[in-house]
Amino acid sequence: MHYPKSYYFFVLLLVLPIVLMHTTGCQKDYSYEGGDTTAIISDSTVPPTLTEFPNCSSCKATDELTLAKWNFKTGNSYLCGVVDKSGFIGANKTFTFFGPSACSIDTGLVMTVYLPIALDQDRFNITTNRAAFYYYDNNAPKDIFISQATALFTVNLQSFIYATGIATGTFNGTVFKPNGDSAYIADGKFKVKLR
């Protein structure tokens, strides 16, 4: 079948705009005028990573650890807080404790410790590498620090007194920030009542 030249011209004028719209698409132009063009614009879905925490006058490395308290160091920062919940999970081989930071109720610590033996009597110096550590921020989509099974995180239960239910221990190890970078938790301590 033979079409006249005007038919081809008409098809070309009709089809070409449709093809161009599908292949080029509509793109929104972004413009930033009148400001400093050296500014860095960040993706708001990724929370900023703290390299240092603000100085907290309530947390002093020289303070004696008392019941229902926790503390640890990371970098040049010393963090501490209270334990508002603690207890056993299931059998007496797993316990957890958590509570807010002394200087910000929006941040705090959650730790769950998995022991190789039950705390069914007085126990001393039990070490485990099976623990879950979270330093949370209620205003961020991800935790500030989180331990992972692929990195060493150690808890030493220095003592558990069965009659009182008081557990005292230390912790340290590698944790991870929301951006995937690692940090080190050092000189961690806790004193909690497990009942």
LINGIGI-V303463 format. One line per field, one symbol per residue. psi: psi as a letter, one per 40 degrees, with the letter a starting at -180 (. if undefined). A space follows every 50 residues. Layout:
psi=???
//
This chain:
psi=hhiiddddddddddddddddddddihhhhhhhieaheeihhiheehiihh diiihheehhdeihhiifiiiiihbeihiiaihehiiihbifehiiiiii ideheeiaihhhhhieiigeihiighhiegihhhhiheeieiidihiide ihhhhhhdihhdddehhhiiiiahiiideeiiihhifiiihihh.
//
